[in-house]
Amino acid sequence: MAKVIVDVVLKDEILDPQGDAISRALPRMGFTFSPMSVRQGKSFILTLEKSPSAAELEDIKKAAATLLSNPVIETFTIRVEN
């Protein structure tokens, strides 16, 4: 089995109010690290019977660009875990 993970996040130029709220809440909750910024996102985990072929990865990329993300405001990365 293989897992294909598609991580989707807002583009850098798009405001991220949820990320900003998390960033402000961290010190109030007692965390000692201070990130320069926080960007929230979402992940899609596709479980396949075997590692995807190059053609299947291209199809997954098309699905990520058209169905899993909004290309106007989001970017995505794809990674395969065996």
N, C-alpha and C positions, 0 to 999 in steps of 0.2 A: 504494500500500500504506500501511497505517497500523498502528501498534503501540499496543496498549492495555497499560499496565503497571499491575499490581495489586501494591502494596507492603503487606505484612502484618507487623505488629509486635505484641509483647505489650503489653497495656494497662499504663499507668504503675503501677497498684497491684499488678501481678503481678511477683514477684521474677524477675530475669533473671541467673542464675548465669553464663551464657556472656558476657553483656555485662560483668558485674563482673570476670570473669577477664581479658577483653581490656583493660579499664580499668587493672587492676593490672599487666598485662604491658607496656604501652606504655613507661613510664619505664625498666623493666628492660632493654628492647630499645634504649634510647638515643633514643627520640622525645622531642622537647622540648615538645610541646604537651600540655596537661593538660585533657582534657574533664571537665566536671562529672559526666557519666555517659555510659555507652555502652549502647545498646539494640540487640540483634541482631534480625534479621528475615529475611524471605524475599520474593522478587519472582517474579511470574508474568508472562511476556511473551506476550501474545496477538497474533499477526500476522493482520491482516485484509486483504482485498482492497481495501477502501476505508474511509474514515472512518466510524465507527459512527453510526447514526441515534440519535435520542433513545430510541426503543424498544429498540434493541440495547444502548445504554448501561444502560438499566434492567435488562435481562436479565443483563448483565455484573455489575452491582451485586448482583443476586440470587445469581448464581453465587459471587461473592466472599463474600457473607454466609453461604452455606450449604455451599459445597464447598471454597473456597480458604482459608477462615479458620475458626477456632473462635470464635464471637461471645462466648462466656463469658470468654475470656482474651485475645483478640486484637482489634485494630482494623485497618482497611485504608483505603488511599487508592487512587484510580483516576486515571490520567492518560493522555492520548492524545497520541501523537507521530506526525506525518505524515512 
